[in-house]
Amino acid sequence: MDAWLFSNSDRLHALTIDEQGSNLPAELDPWTLVRFHSLDGTAADEQEAIALIEEHGYCCFE
């Protein structure tokens, strides 16, 4: 899965398939685009991230 990595000033990170990050939680703004990231699902945490992105459109983590 192709995703975009964003971060905010509270050191929270988010992955989303929306390159603009427009679907990220507004209450945690501002989000800054960090880089493109490809999730291949080989690691357990990537599998969880993919599942959350498919369900909610994004995945947040510290």
SULJO-V703476 format. One line per field, one symbol per residue. ss: DSSP state (H for helix, E for strand, - for the rest). phi: phi as a letter, one per 40 degrees, with the letter a starting at -180 (. if undefined). burial: b if it has 9 or more other C-alpha atoms within 8 Angstrom, else e. A space follows every 10 residues. Layout:
ss: ???
phi: ???
burial: ???
This chain:
ss: -EEEEEEE-- --EEEE---- -----HHH-- EEEEEEEE-- ---HHHHHHH HHHHHH-EEE E-
phi: .cabcbabcc gcbabaccdc gcccdccbcc cbcbacabbb gccccccccc cccccbgabb ac
burial: eebbbbbbee ebbbbbbbee beebeeeeee bebeeeeebe beeeebbebb ebbeeebbbe ee
